[in-house]
Structures are given as structure tokens and as C-alpha cells.
Amino acid sequence: MLNTVLSILMLAAIALALGAAWIWRRPGMRRQAALMLVLAAVALVNVAIWTVPDGEGRSPAEQLSDAR
């Protein structure tokens, strides 16, 4: 289940970045585009937190699946 959520989050971050690039060209929409880029960055950081391994080589996602 967590893998599905992380995959959807990655797709959402990509869609937000592409949408921000498209909106950036419109006059008066730069603030919304910047906020979309910030949201995409937050989503990517969340995915990184769950998937990047720690010093022992285990990611939080692996630890969660092992606990079951």
C-alpha cells in the first residue's frame, strides 16, 4: 500500500512541476506557479524521507513492511 502512495505522490510532484512550468508563462500567474513548485519540492522530500536508507541501510518504508 505504501508503494502505491509513494508512486502516486511522485506522479503528483511531476504533474505539479510540469503544470507550474506551463503556468509560469502566463502573466499574473507566477505566484501560483511558484507555490506549485514549492508543493512539488515538499512532495519529493517526503518521498525521499520514506525511501532513502539510513546509516544501517534500511529505509523507513522497509522498516514499516518488516514490522507487519
PDB file of N, H, CA, C and O in Angstrom:
ATOM      1  N   MET A   1       0.817  -1.191   0.000  1.00  0.00           N
ATOM      2  CA  MET A   1       0.000   0.000   0.000  1.00  0.00           C
ATOM      3  C   MET A   1       0.866   1.262   0.000  1.00  0.00           C
ATOM      4  O   MET A   1       0.566   2.230  -0.700  1.00  0.00           O
ATOM      5  N   LEU A   2       1.942   1.241   0.793  1.00  0.00           N
ATOM      6  H   LEU A   2       2.185   0.455   1.361  1.00  0.00           H
ATOM      7  CA  LEU A   2       2.820   2.408   0.853  1.00  0.00           C
ATOM      8  C   LEU A   2       3.494   2.658  -0.494  1.00  0.00           C
ATOM      9  O   LEU A   2       3.693   3.809  -0.885  1.00  0.00           O
ATOM     10  N   ASN A   3       3.844   1.588  -1.202  1.00  0.00           N
ATOM     11  H   ASN A   3       3.682   0.654  -0.885  1.00  0.00           H
ATOM     12  CA  ASN A   3       4.460   1.759  -2.519  1.00  0.00           C
ATOM     13  C   ASN A   3       3.514   2.468  -3.479  1.00  0.00           C
ATOM     14  O   ASN A   3       3.947   3.292  -4.285  1.00  0.00           O
ATOM     15  N   THR A   4       2.228   2.153  -3.397  1.00  0.00           N
ATOM     16  H   THR A   4       1.876   1.484  -2.742  1.00  0.00           H
ATOM     17  CA  THR A   4       1.240   2.813  -4.246  1.00  0.00           C
ATOM     18  C   THR A   4       1.138   4.294  -3.908  1.00  0.00           C
ATOM     19  O   THR A   4       1.089   5.138  -4.803  1.00  0.00           O
ATOM     20  N   VAL A   5       1.106   4.603  -2.636  1.00  0.00           N
ATOM     21  H   VAL A   5       1.146   3.918  -1.909  1.00  0.00           H
ATOM     22  CA  VAL A   5       1.010   6.001  -2.199  1.00  0.00           C
ATOM     23  C   VAL A   5       2.237   6.790  -2.643  1.00  0.00           C
ATOM     24  O   VAL A   5       2.111   7.915  -3.128  1.00  0.00           O
ATOM     25  N   LEU A   6       3.424   6.206  -2.479  1.00  0.00           N
ATOM     26  H   LEU A   6       3.526   5.292  -2.085  1.00  0.00           H
ATOM     27  CA  LEU A   6       4.646   6.896  -2.892  1.00  0.00           C
ATOM     28  C   LEU A   6       4.691   7.086  -4.408  1.00  0.00           C
ATOM     29  O   LEU A   6       5.175   8.111  -4.889  1.00  0.00           O
ATOM     30  N   SER A   7       4.192   6.112  -5.160  1.00  0.00           N
ATOM     31  H   SER A   7       3.799   5.279  -4.769  1.00  0.00           H
ATOM     32  CA  SER A   7       4.154   6.241  -6.619  1.00  0.00           C
ATOM     33  C   SER A   7       3.208   7.357  -7.044  1.00  0.00           C
ATOM     34  O   SER A   7       3.534   8.152  -7.925  1.00  0.00           O
ATOM     35  N   ILE A   8       2.043   7.414  -6.422  1.00  0.00           N
ATOM     36  H   ILE A   8       1.777   6.768  -5.706  1.00  0.00           H
ATOM     37  CA  ILE A   8       1.085   8.478  -6.736  1.00  0.00           C
ATOM     38  C   ILE A   8       1.654   9.838  -6.347  1.00  0.00           C
ATOM     39  O   ILE A   8       1.452  10.824  -7.057  1.00  0.00           O
ATOM     40  N   LEU A   9       2.357   9.894  -5.232  1.00  0.00           N
ATOM     41  H   LEU A   9       2.521   9.093  -4.656  1.00  0.00           H
ATOM     42  CA  LEU A   9       2.978  11.148  -4.801  1.00  0.00           C
ATOM     43  C   LEU A   9       4.039  11.611  -5.795  1.00  0.00           C
ATOM     44  O   LEU A   9       4.146  12.806  -6.073  1.00  0.00           O
ATOM     45  N   MET A  10       4.818  10.683  -6.330  1.00  0.00           N
ATOM     46  H   MET A  10       4.731   9.712  -6.104  1.00  0.00           H
ATOM     47  CA  MET A  10       5.818  11.036  -7.351  1.00  0.00           C
ATOM     48  C   MET A  10       5.139  11.557  -8.619  1.00  0.00           C
ATOM     49  O   MET A  10       5.567  12.560  -9.190  1.00  0.00           O
ATOM     50  N   LEU A  11       4.082  10.872  -9.057  1.00  0.00           N
ATOM     51  H   LEU A  11       3.734  10.057  -8.594  1.00  0.00           H
ATOM     52  CA  LEU A  11       3.356  11.334 -10.245  1.00  0.00           C
ATOM     53  C   LEU A  11       2.746  12.717 -10.016  1.00  0.00           C
ATOM     54  O   LEU A  11       2.740  13.553 -10.919  1.00  0.00           O
ATOM     55  N   ALA A  12       2.237  12.954  -8.817  1.00  0.00           N
ATOM     56  H   ALA A  12       2.242  12.275  -8.083  1.00  0.00           H
ATOM     57  CA  ALA A  12       1.676  14.269  -8.499  1.00  0.00           C
ATOM     58  C   ALA A  12       2.754  15.346  -8.509  1.00  0.00           C
ATOM     59  O   ALA A  12       2.511  16.458  -8.979  1.00  0.00           O
ATOM     60  N   ALA A  13       3.938  15.030  -7.998  1.00  0.00           N
ATOM     61  H   ALA A  13       4.135  14.127  -7.617  1.00  0.00           H
ATOM     62  CA  ALA A  13       5.033  16.006  -7.997  1.00  0.00           C
ATOM     63  C   ALA A  13       5.460  16.341  -9.422  1.00  0.00           C
ATOM     64  O   ALA A  13       5.728  17.501  -9.736  1.00  0.00           O
ATOM     65  N   ILE A  14       5.522  15.335 -10.277  1.00  0.00           N
ATOM     66  H   ILE A  14       5.304  14.393 -10.022  1.00  0.00           H
ATOM     67  CA  ILE A  14       5.878  15.580 -11.682  1.00  0.00           C
ATOM     68  C   ILE A  14       4.809  16.431 -12.352  1.00  0.00           C
ATOM     69  O   ILE A  14       5.125  17.372 -13.080  1.00  0.00           O
ATOM     70  N   ALA A  15       3.543  16.101 -12.108  1.00  0.00           N
ATOM     71  H   ALA A  15       3.286  15.337 -11.516  1.00  0.00           H
ATOM     72  CA  ALA A  15       2.448  16.877 -12.699  1.00  0.00           C
ATOM     73  C   ALA A  15       2.458  18.318 -12.192  1.00  0.00           C
ATOM     74  O   ALA A  15       2.205  19.246 -12.961  1.00  0.00           O
ATOM     75  N   LEU A  16       2.745  18.511 -10.917  1.00  0.00           N
ATOM     76  H   LEU A  16       2.951  17.758 -10.292  1.00  0.00           H
ATOM     77  CA  LEU A  16       2.822  19.869 -10.373  1.00  0.00           C
ATOM     78  C   LEU A  16       3.958  20.661 -11.009  1.00  0.00           C
ATOM     79  O   LEU A  16       3.790  21.836 -11.334  1.00  0.00           O
ATOM     80  N   ALA A  17       5.105  20.029 -11.187  1.00  0.00           N
ATOM     81  H   ALA A  17       5.241  19.074 -10.923  1.00  0.00           H
ATOM     82  CA  ALA A  17       6.242  20.733 -11.795  1.00  0.00           C
ATOM     83  C   ALA A  17       5.948  21.089 -13.248  1.00  0.00           C
ATOM     84  O   ALA A  17       6.252  22.197 -13.691  1.00  0.00           O
ATOM     85  N   LEU A  18       5.364  20.163 -13.984  1.00  0.00           N
ATOM     86  H   LEU A  18       5.117  19.263 -13.625  1.00  0.00           H
ATOM     87  CA  LEU A  18       5.021  20.455 -15.384  1.00  0.00           C
ATOM     88  C   LEU A  18       3.940  21.529 -15.474  1.00  0.00           C
ATOM     89  O   LEU A  18       4.009  22.414 -16.327  1.00  0.00           O
ATOM     90  N   GLY A  19       2.949  21.450 -14.600  1.00  0.00           N
ATOM     91  H   GLY A  19       2.893  20.731 -13.907  1.00  0.00           H
ATOM     92  CA  GLY A  19       1.904  22.473 -14.578  1.00  0.00           C
ATOM     93  C   GLY A  19       2.447  23.840 -14.203  1.00  0.00           C
ATOM     94  O   GLY A  19       2.016  24.855 -14.750  1.00  0.00           O
ATOM     95  N   ALA A  20       3.385  23.870 -13.279  1.00  0.00           N
ATOM     96  H   ALA A  20       3.735  23.046 -12.834  1.00  0.00           H
ATOM     97  CA  ALA A  20       3.994  25.147 -12.888  1.00  0.00           C
ATOM     98  C   ALA A  20       4.785  25.744 -14.041  1.00  0.00           C
ATOM     99  O   ALA A  20       4.759  26.956 -14.254  1.00  0.00           O
ATOM    100  N   ALA A  21       5.490  24.896 -14.787  1.00  0.00           N
ATOM    101  H   ALA A  21       5.512  23.911 -14.614  1.00  0.00           H
ATOM    102  CA  ALA A  21       6.239  25.397 -15.945  1.00  0.00           C
ATOM    103  C   ALA A  21       5.291  25.960 -16.996  1.00  0.00           C
ATOM    104  O   ALA A  21       5.598  26.958 -17.649  1.00  0.00           O
ATOM    105  N   TRP A  22       4.147  25.320 -17.154  1.00  0.00           N
ATOM    106  H   TRP A  22       3.898  24.510 -16.623  1.00  0.00           H
ATOM    107  CA  TRP A  22       3.177  25.781 -18.143  1.00  0.00           C
ATOM    108  C   TRP A  22       2.510  27.084 -17.684  1.00  0.00           C
ATOM    109  O   TRP A  22       2.308  27.992 -18.490  1.00  0.00           O
ATOM    110  N   ILE A  23       2.171  27.176 -16.408  1.00  0.00           N
ATOM    111  H   ILE A  23       2.335  26.439 -15.753  1.00  0.00           H
ATOM    112  CA  ILE A  23       1.503  28.372 -15.879  1.00  0.00           C
ATOM    113  C   ILE A  23       2.467  29.555 -15.777  1.00  0.00           C
ATOM    114  O   ILE A  23       2.039  30.707 -15.856  1.00  0.00           O
ATOM    115  N   TRP A  24       3.755  29.286 -15.604  1.00  0.00           N
ATOM    116  H   TRP A  24       4.102  28.351 -15.539  1.00  0.00           H
ATOM    117  CA  TRP A  24       4.748  30.351 -15.419  1.00  0.00           C
ATOM    118  C   TRP A  24       4.715  31.346 -16.573  1.00  0.00           C
ATOM    119  O   TRP A  24       5.001  32.527 -16.379  1.00  0.00           O
ATOM    120  N   ARG A  25       4.371  30.886 -17.756  1.00  0.00           N
ATOM    121  H   ARG A  25       4.138  29.927 -17.914  1.00  0.00           H
ATOM    122  CA  ARG A  25       4.369  31.761 -18.944  1.00  0.00           C
ATOM    123  C   ARG A  25       3.204  32.735 -18.964  1.00  0.00           C
ATOM    124  O   ARG A  25       3.255  33.747 -19.663  1.00  0.00           O
ATOM    125  N   ARG A  26       2.166  32.446 -18.214  1.00  0.00           N
ATOM    126  H   ARG A  26       2.124  31.624 -17.646  1.00  0.00           H
ATOM    127  CA  ARG A  26       1.003  33.329 -18.209  1.00  0.00           C
ATOM    128  C   ARG A  26       1.272  34.549 -17.327  1.00  0.00           C
ATOM    129  O   ARG A  26       1.837  34.414 -16.242  1.00  0.00           O
ATOM    130  N   PRO A  27       0.877  35.717 -17.777  1.00  0.00           N
ATOM    131  CA  PRO A  27       1.074  36.904 -16.932  1.00  0.00           C
ATOM    132  C   PRO A  27       0.135  36.867 -15.722  1.00  0.00           C
ATOM    133  O   PRO A  27      -1.039  36.514 -15.836  1.00  0.00           O
ATOM    134  N   GLY A  28       0.673  37.233 -14.584  1.00  0.00           N
ATOM    135  H   GLY A  28       1.626  37.520 -14.491  1.00  0.00           H
ATOM    136  CA  GLY A  28      -0.126  37.282 -13.370  1.00  0.00           C
ATOM    137  C   GLY A  28      -0.291  35.957 -12.653  1.00  0.00           C
ATOM    138  O   GLY A  28      -0.985  35.894 -11.638  1.00  0.00           O
ATOM    139  N   MET A  29       0.325  34.899 -13.149  1.00  0.00           N
ATOM    140  H   MET A  29       0.889  34.950 -13.973  1.00  0.00           H
ATOM    141  CA  MET A  29       0.166  33.572 -12.547  1.00  0.00           C
ATOM    142  C   MET A  29       1.474  33.055 -11.950  1.00  0.00           C
ATOM    143  O   MET A  29       1.577  31.870 -11.632  1.00  0.00           O
ATOM    144  N   ARG A  30       2.454  33.910 -11.797  1.00  0.00           N
ATOM    145  H   ARG A  30       2.370  34.872 -12.056  1.00  0.00           H
ATOM    146  CA  ARG A  30       3.768  33.462 -11.316  1.00  0.00           C
ATOM    147  C   ARG A  30       3.727  33.019  -9.853  1.00  0.00           C
ATOM    148  O   ARG A  30       4.435  32.089  -9.469  1.00  0.00           O
ATOM    149  N   ARG A  31       2.918  33.666  -9.052  1.00  0.00           N
ATOM    150  H   ARG A  31       2.342  34.422  -9.365  1.00  0.00           H
ATOM    151  CA  ARG A  31       2.839  33.264  -7.644  1.00  0.00           C
ATOM    152  C   ARG A  31       2.276  31.844  -7.519  1.00  0.00           C
ATOM    153  O   ARG A  31       2.788  31.040  -6.741  1.00  0.00           O
ATOM    154  N   GLN A  32       1.226  31.537  -8.282  1.00  0.00           N
ATOM    155  H   GLN A  32       0.810  32.190  -8.914  1.00  0.00           H
ATOM    156  CA  GLN A  32       0.657  30.196  -8.246  1.00  0.00           C
ATOM    157  C   GLN A  32       1.653  29.163  -8.751  1.00  0.00           C
ATOM    158  O   GLN A  32       1.737  28.058  -8.215  1.00  0.00           O
ATOM    159  N   ALA A  33       2.409  29.528  -9.787  1.00  0.00           N
ATOM    160  H   ALA A  33       2.340  30.426 -10.222  1.00  0.00           H
ATOM    161  CA  ALA A  33       3.418  28.611 -10.319  1.00  0.00           C
ATOM    162  C   ALA A  33       4.513  28.357  -9.290  1.00  0.00           C
ATOM    163  O   ALA A  33       4.970  27.224  -9.134  1.00  0.00           O
ATOM    164  N   ALA A  34       4.929  29.395  -8.594  1.00  0.00           N
ATOM    165  H   ALA A  34       4.558  30.315  -8.720  1.00  0.00           H
ATOM    166  CA  ALA A  34       5.956  29.227  -7.561  1.00  0.00           C
ATOM    167  C   ALA A  34       5.444  28.356  -6.419  1.00  0.00           C
ATOM    168  O   ALA A  34       6.183  27.522  -5.896  1.00  0.00           O
ATOM    169  N   LEU A  35       4.193  28.543  -6.031  1.00  0.00           N
ATOM    170  H   LEU A  35       3.593  29.221  -6.456  1.00  0.00           H
ATOM    171  CA  LEU A  35       3.618  27.711  -4.976  1.00  0.00           C
ATOM    172  C   LEU A  35       3.498  26.255  -5.420  1.00  0.00           C
ATOM    173  O   LEU A  35       3.685  25.340  -4.617  1.00  0.00           O
ATOM    174  N   MET A  36       3.190  26.044  -6.685  1.00  0.00           N
ATOM    175  H   MET A  36       3.038  26.787  -7.337  1.00  0.00           H
ATOM    176  CA  MET A  36       3.134  24.673  -7.204  1.00  0.00           C
ATOM    177  C   MET A  36       4.515  24.024  -7.169  1.00  0.00           C
ATOM    178  O   MET A  36       4.635  22.836  -6.871  1.00  0.00           O
ATOM    179  N   LEU A  37       5.549  24.791  -7.470  1.00  0.00           N
ATOM    180  H   LEU A  37       5.451  25.757  -7.713  1.00  0.00           H
ATOM    181  CA  LEU A  37       6.911  24.255  -7.396  1.00  0.00           C
ATOM    182  C   LEU A  37       7.311  23.941  -5.959  1.00  0.00           C
ATOM    183  O   LEU A  37       7.985  22.943  -5.704  1.00  0.00           O
ATOM    184  N   VAL A  38       6.900  24.786  -5.026  1.00  0.00           N
ATOM    185  H   VAL A  38       6.353  25.596  -5.233  1.00  0.00           H
ATOM    186  CA  VAL A  38       7.185  24.518  -3.612  1.00  0.00           C
ATOM    187  C   VAL A  38       6.475  23.240  -3.173  1.00  0.00           C
ATOM    188  O   VAL A  38       7.063  22.417  -2.471  1.00  0.00           O
ATOM    189  N   LEU A  39       5.233  23.069  -3.574  1.00  0.00           N
ATOM    190  H   LEU A  39       4.755  23.738  -4.143  1.00  0.00           H
ATOM    191  CA  LEU A  39       4.490  21.865  -3.214  1.00  0.00           C
ATOM    192  C   LEU A  39       5.118  20.620  -3.832  1.00  0.00           C
ATOM    193  O   LEU A  39       5.176  19.571  -3.190  1.00  0.00           O
ATOM    194  N   ALA A  40       5.588  20.729  -5.073  1.00  0.00           N
ATOM    195  H   ALA A  40       5.540  21.581  -5.595  1.00  0.00           H
ATOM    196  CA  ALA A  40       6.271  19.597  -5.711  1.00  0.00           C
ATOM    197  C   ALA A  40       7.547  19.254  -4.955  1.00  0.00           C
ATOM    198  O   ALA A  40       7.867  18.078  -4.779  1.00  0.00           O
ATOM    199  N   ALA A  41       8.276  20.268  -4.509  1.00  0.00           N
ATOM    200  H   ALA A  41       8.016  21.223  -4.652  1.00  0.00           H
ATOM    201  CA  ALA A  41       9.503  20.016  -3.746  1.00  0.00           C
ATOM    202  C   ALA A  41       9.196  19.348  -2.410  1.00  0.00           C
ATOM    203  O   ALA A  41       9.925  18.451  -1.987  1.00  0.00           O
ATOM    204  N   VAL A  42       8.134  19.769  -1.748  1.00  0.00           N
ATOM    205  H   VAL A  42       7.541  20.497  -2.091  1.00  0.00           H
ATOM    206  CA  VAL A  42       7.741  19.146  -0.481  1.00  0.00           C
ATOM    207  C   VAL A  42       7.371  17.684  -0.704  1.00  0.00           C
ATOM    208  O   VAL A  42       7.731  16.822   0.097  1.00  0.00           O
ATOM    209  N   ALA A  43       6.658  17.404  -1.781  1.00  0.00           N
ATOM    210  H   ALA A  43       6.366  18.104  -2.432  1.00  0.00           H
ATOM    211  CA  ALA A  43       6.290  16.021  -2.088  1.00  0.00           C
ATOM    212  C   ALA A  43       7.525  15.171  -2.349  1.00  0.00           C
ATOM    213  O   ALA A  43       7.605  14.034  -1.885  1.00  0.00           O
ATOM    214  N   LEU A  44       8.482  15.710  -3.085  1.00  0.00           N
ATOM    215  H   LEU A  44       8.416  16.634  -3.462  1.00  0.00           H
ATOM    216  CA  LEU A  44       9.707  14.958  -3.367  1.00  0.00           C
ATOM    217  C   LEU A  44      10.525  14.714  -2.099  1.00  0.00           C
ATOM    218  O   LEU A  44      11.117  13.646  -1.940  1.00  0.00           O
ATOM    219  N   VAL A  45      10.562  15.687  -1.207  1.00  0.00           N
ATOM    220  H   VAL A  45      10.081  16.554  -1.337  1.00  0.00           H
ATOM    221  CA  VAL A  45      11.276  15.495   0.058  1.00  0.00           C
ATOM    222  C   VAL A  45      10.591  14.413   0.894  1.00  0.00           C
ATOM    223  O   VAL A  45      11.265  13.607   1.535  1.00  0.00           O
ATOM    224  N   ASN A  46       9.265  14.392   0.890  1.00  0.00           N
ATOM    225  H   ASN A  46       8.717  15.047   0.369  1.00  0.00           H
ATOM    226  CA  ASN A  46       8.552  13.345   1.621  1.00  0.00           C
ATOM    227  C   ASN A  46       8.856  11.961   1.063  1.00  0.00           C
ATOM    228  O   ASN A  46       9.047  11.015   1.827  1.00  0.00           O
ATOM    229  N   VAL A  47       8.903  11.834  -0.252  1.00  0.00           N
ATOM    230  H   VAL A  47       8.747  12.603  -0.873  1.00  0.00           H
ATOM    231  CA  VAL A  47       9.252  10.548  -0.857  1.00  0.00           C
ATOM    232  C   VAL A  47      10.680  10.169  -0.478  1.00  0.00           C
ATOM    233  O   VAL A  47      10.958   9.008  -0.178  1.00  0.00           O
ATOM    234  N   ALA A  48      11.578  11.141  -0.491  1.00  0.00           N
ATOM    235  H   ALA A  48      11.352  12.084  -0.735  1.00  0.00           H
ATOM    236  CA  ALA A  48      12.973  10.857  -0.131  1.00  0.00           C
ATOM    237  C   ALA A  48      13.087  10.411   1.325  1.00  0.00           C
ATOM    238  O   ALA A  48      13.866   9.510   1.636  1.00  0.00           O
ATOM    239  N   ILE A  49      12.328  11.025   2.206  1.00  0.00           N
ATOM    240  H   ILE A  49      11.695  11.757   1.953  1.00  0.00           H
ATOM    241  CA  ILE A  49      12.367  10.634   3.616  1.00  0.00           C
ATOM    242  C   ILE A  49      11.964   9.176   3.781  1.00  0.00           C
ATOM    243  O   ILE A  49      12.550   8.452   4.585  1.00  0.00           O
ATOM    244  N   TRP A  50      10.963   8.747   3.019  1.00  0.00           N
ATOM    245  H   TRP A  50      10.487   9.336   2.365  1.00  0.00           H
ATOM    246  CA  TRP A  50      10.482   7.378   3.161  1.00  0.00           C
ATOM    247  C   TRP A  50      11.339   6.353   2.440  1.00  0.00           C
ATOM    248  O   TRP A  50      11.295   5.173   2.788  1.00  0.00           O
ATOM    249  N   THR A  51      12.117   6.766   1.448  1.00  0.00           N
ATOM    250  H   THR A  51      12.153   7.724   1.166  1.00  0.00           H
ATOM    251  CA  THR A  51      12.817   5.770   0.634  1.00  0.00           C
ATOM    252  C   THR A  51      14.328   5.760   0.789  1.00  0.00           C
ATOM    253  O   THR A  51      14.954   4.737   0.511  1.00  0.00           O
ATOM    254  N   VAL A  52      14.938   6.850   1.220  1.00  0.00           N
ATOM    255  H   VAL A  52      14.429   7.681   1.446  1.00  0.00           H
ATOM    256  CA  VAL A  52      16.397   6.892   1.344  1.00  0.00           C
ATOM    257  C   VAL A  52      16.802   6.107   2.589  1.00  0.00           C
ATOM    258  O   VAL A  52      16.251   6.333   3.666  1.00  0.00           O
ATOM    259  N   PRO A  53      17.751   5.197   2.455  1.00  0.00           N
ATOM    260  CA  PRO A  53      18.150   4.390   3.613  1.00  0.00           C
ATOM    261  C   PRO A  53      18.937   5.199   4.645  1.00  0.00           C
ATOM    262  O   PRO A  53      19.556   6.216   4.333  1.00  0.00           O
ATOM    263  N   ASP A  54      18.890   4.714   5.873  1.00  0.00           N
ATOM    264  H   ASP A  54      18.387   3.888   6.127  1.00  0.00           H
ATOM    265  CA  ASP A  54      19.635   5.359   6.955  1.00  0.00           C
ATOM    266  C   ASP A  54      21.043   4.782   7.031  1.00  0.00           C
ATOM    267  O   ASP A  54      21.495   4.127   6.092  1.00  0.00           O
ATOM    268  N   GLY A  55      21.729   5.016   8.121  1.00  0.00           N
ATOM    269  H   GLY A  55      21.362   5.549   8.884  1.00  0.00           H
ATOM    270  CA  GLY A  55      23.102   4.549   8.279  1.00  0.00           C
ATOM    271  C   GLY A  55      23.234   3.036   8.275  1.00  0.00           C
ATOM    272  O   GLY A  55      24.285   2.502   7.922  1.00  0.00           O
ATOM    273  N   GLU A  56      22.176   2.347   8.665  1.00  0.00           N
ATOM    274  H   GLU A  56      21.322   2.781   8.952  1.00  0.00           H
ATOM    275  CA  GLU A  56      22.191   0.884   8.680  1.00  0.00           C
ATOM    276  C   GLU A  56      21.756   0.282   7.356  1.00  0.00           C
ATOM    277  O   GLU A  56      21.760  -0.939   7.202  1.00  0.00           O
ATOM    278  N   GLY A  57      21.382   1.112   6.406  1.00  0.00           N
ATOM    279  H   GLY A  57      21.378   2.104   6.531  1.00  0.00           H
ATOM    280  CA  GLY A  57      20.983   0.629   5.087  1.00  0.00           C
ATOM    281  C   GLY A  57      19.519   0.253   4.964  1.00  0.00           C
ATOM    282  O   GLY A  57      19.136  -0.434   4.017  1.00  0.00           O
ATOM    283  N   ARG A  58      18.700   0.690   5.901  1.00  0.00           N
ATOM    284  H   ARG A  58      19.011   1.248   6.670  1.00  0.00           H
ATOM    285  CA  ARG A  58      17.274   0.373   5.856  1.00  0.00           C
ATOM    286  C   ARG A  58      16.464   1.655   5.762  1.00  0.00           C
ATOM    287  O   ARG A  58      16.725   2.620   6.479  1.00  0.00           O
ATOM    288  N   SER A  59      15.487   1.657   4.880  1.00  0.00           N
ATOM    289  H   SER A  59      15.275   0.872   4.298  1.00  0.00           H
ATOM    290  CA  SER A  59      14.622   2.823   4.744  1.00  0.00           C
ATOM    291  C   SER A  59      13.422   2.676   5.679  1.00  0.00           C
ATOM    292  O   SER A  59      13.096   1.562   6.087  1.00  0.00           O
ATOM    293  N   PRO A  60      12.764   3.779   6.023  1.00  0.00           N
ATOM    294  CA  PRO A  60      11.567   3.683   6.862  1.00  0.00           C
ATOM    295  C   PRO A  60      10.470   2.831   6.221  1.00  0.00           C
ATOM    296  O   PRO A  60       9.718   2.161   6.928  1.00  0.00           O
ATOM    297  N   ALA A  61      10.373   2.851   4.899  1.00  0.00           N
ATOM    298  H   ALA A  61      10.984   3.395   4.324  1.00  0.00           H
ATOM    299  CA  ALA A  61       9.374   2.029   4.226  1.00  0.00           C
ATOM    300  C   ALA A  61       9.666   0.546   4.445  1.00  0.00           C
ATOM    301  O   ALA A  61       8.741  -0.238   4.657  1.00  0.00           O
ATOM    302  N   GLU A  62      10.932   0.155   4.397  1.00  0.00           N
ATOM    303  H   GLU A  62      11.683   0.793   4.225  1.00  0.00           H
ATOM    304  CA  GLU A  62      11.295  -1.240   4.656  1.00  0.00           C
ATOM    305  C   GLU A  62      11.011  -1.612   6.102  1.00  0.00           C
ATOM    306  O   GLU A  62      10.525  -2.708   6.378  1.00  0.00           O
ATOM    307  N   GLN A  63      11.308  -0.716   7.017  1.00  0.00           N
ATOM    308  H   GLN A  63      11.704   0.175   6.793  1.00  0.00           H
ATOM    309  CA  GLN A  63      11.072  -0.997   8.430  1.00  0.00           C
ATOM    310  C   GLN A  63       9.589  -1.161   8.707  1.00  0.00           C
ATOM    311  O   GLN A  63       9.197  -1.978   9.539  1.00  0.00           O
ATOM    312  N   LEU A  64       8.761  -0.387   8.011  1.00  0.00           N
ATOM    313  H   LEU A  64       9.080   0.277   7.335  1.00  0.00           H
ATOM    314  CA  LEU A  64       7.319  -0.495   8.190  1.00  0.00           C
ATOM    315  C   LEU A  64       6.809  -1.829   7.670  1.00  0.00           C
ATOM    316  O   LEU A  64       5.975  -2.466   8.313  1.00  0.00           O
ATOM    317  N   SER A  65       7.300  -2.257   6.515  1.00  0.00           N
ATOM    318  H   SER A  65       7.977  -1.740   5.992  1.00  0.00           H
ATOM    319  CA  SER A  65       6.842  -3.529   5.957  1.00  0.00           C
ATOM    320  C   SER A  65       7.365  -4.713   6.764  1.00  0.00           C
ATOM    321  O   SER A  65       6.699  -5.746   6.831  1.00  0.00           O
ATOM    322  N   ASP A  66       8.540  -4.589   7.376  1.00  0.00           N
ATOM    323  H   ASP A  66       9.081  -3.750   7.322  1.00  0.00           H
ATOM    324  CA  ASP A  66       9.084  -5.668   8.204  1.00  0.00           C
ATOM    325  C   ASP A  66       8.341  -5.799   9.530  1.00  0.00           C
ATOM    326  O   ASP A  66       8.317  -6.878  10.123  1.00  0.00           O
ATOM    327  N   ALA A  67       7.743  -4.725   9.994  1.00  0.00           N
ATOM    328  H   ALA A  67       7.762  -3.848   9.513  1.00  0.00           H
ATOM    329  CA  ALA A  67       7.044  -4.744  11.275  1.00  0.00           C
ATOM    330  C   ALA A  67       5.737  -5.521  11.196  1.00  0.00           C
ATOM    331  O   ALA A  67       5.190  -5.914  12.226  1.00  0.00           O
ATOM    332  N   ARG A  68       5.240  -5.743  10.012  1.00  0.00           N
ATOM    333  H   ARG A  68       5.684  -5.424   9.175  1.00  0.00           H
ATOM    334  CA  ARG A  68       3.967  -6.459   9.861  1.00  0.00           C
ATOM    335  C   ARG A  68       4.141  -7.898  10.007  1.00  0.00           C
ATOM    336  O   ARG A  68       3.171  -8.650   9.909  1.00  0.00           O
TER     337      ARG A  68
END
